[in-house]
Amino acid sequence: MLKIRLQRVGRKNDAAFRVVLTDSKNSAKSGRFKEILGTYNLKKGEVLFKQDRISYWMKNGAQVSDTIHNFLVHQKVIEGKKKNVLSKKSPTKAKKELKKS
């Protein structure tokens, strides 16, 4: 199964990410991917996607990771709600605020 997900690149303490199309069996650090579909620079806050290629691969059955799904919803490439990518062990901020009240 093909998957669209983030791959970390860059130096230590200077995180940057590539959006890559890869087989789901490949690890994120393996470096084996089929196509680079965009970049995400964490420090600058730049998010650049090749929207036409992402939509092409999604139509052909590629699955997106939860984080990439949230980026695509934010940039209005796809319709839908954002997914919770926080771990299930730690409650979200809204739940913490409700418990304090």
C-alpha distance (Angstrom), angle and dihedral (degrees) to the residues before:
residue distance angle dihedral
M1 . . .
L2 3.79 . .
K3 3.77 118.2 .
I4 3.82 133.3 -167.9
R5 3.79 109.4 -145.2
L6 3.79 145.9 139.7
Q7 3.80 123.4 -82.0
R8 3.78 117.6 -165.6
V9 3.78 117.8 -127.0
G10 3.77 131.0 164.9
R11 3.76 136.2 63.4
K12 3.75 131.5 -53.0
N13 3.84 110.3 -70.8
D14 3.82 89.8 9.1
A15 3.78 103.7 84.7
A16 3.78 121.5 -171.0
F17 3.76 127.2 163.1
R18 3.79 138.9 -150.7
V19 3.77 122.0 -147.3
V20 3.79 103.6 -135.0
L21 3.77 139.2 178.8
T22 3.77 109.4 -133.5
D23 3.77 142.4 152.1
S24 3.80 110.1 -87.0
K25 3.83 90.2 -126.4
N26 3.81 92.0 62.7
S27 3.78 115.8 90.8
A28 3.77 117.9 -119.4
K29 3.81 92.0 -114.0
S30 3.81 97.5 45.9
G31 3.80 94.2 93.1
R32 3.79 92.1 -137.1
F33 3.76 111.3 127.6
K34 3.77 136.8 142.4
E35 3.80 100.8 -138.2
I36 3.80 141.4 -1.2
L37 3.80 108.0 -125.0
G38 3.79 101.1 178.8
T39 3.78 148.3 -43.5
Y40 3.79 138.5 -104.3
N41 3.79 119.6 -159.9
L42 3.77 108.6 -163.6
K43 3.81 99.5 -165.0
K44 3.80 96.1 46.5
G45 3.79 93.7 36.7
E46 3.81 92.2 -129.6
V47 3.78 117.5 154.3
L48 3.81 114.3 -175.5
F49 3.80 120.7 176.1
K50 3.79 133.4 176.2
Q51 3.80 91.8 -130.8
D52 3.79 95.9 -174.9
R53 3.82 92.7 53.4
I54 3.80 93.1 45.0
S55 3.79 92.2 51.5
Y56 3.84 89.6 45.9
W57 3.81 92.6 54.2
M58 3.81 92.8 43.4
K59 3.81 89.6 54.0
N60 3.80 88.2 51.8
G61 3.81 92.7 55.1
A62 3.81 105.9 -89.7
Q63 3.80 114.2 149.1
V64 3.81 121.9 -139.5
S65 3.79 126.2 -138.6
D66 3.80 117.5 -116.2
T67 3.81 93.5 -106.1
I68 3.80 93.0 50.1
H69 3.81 88.9 46.4
N70 3.82 89.0 56.5
F71 3.81 91.9 48.8
L72 3.82 91.0 50.2
V73 3.81 92.3 48.9
H74 3.82 90.3 48.8
Q75 3.81 91.8 51.2
K76 3.82 90.7 44.0
V77 3.80 94.3 -120.8
I78 3.81 89.1 129.2
E79 3.80 133.1 20.2
G80 3.78 123.3 -119.6
K81 3.77 145.8 72.3
K82 3.77 125.4 -57.9
K83 3.80 117.6 -103.7
N84 3.78 124.8 -128.1
V85 3.81 107.4 -109.9
L86 3.80 96.0 176.4
S87 3.77 117.4 107.9
K88 3.77 114.9 -92.6
K89 3.79 91.4 -127.2
S90 3.80 93.7 66.5
P91 3.81 115.3 59.0
T92 3.78 119.4 -129.8
K93 3.78 121.8 -102.7
A94 3.80 93.6 -104.3
K95 3.80 91.8 57.0
K96 3.79 91.6 49.4
E97 3.81 90.9 52.9
L98 3.81 91.8 49.4
K99 3.80 91.8 52.3
K100 3.81 91.8 52.1
S101 3.82 92.5 53.6
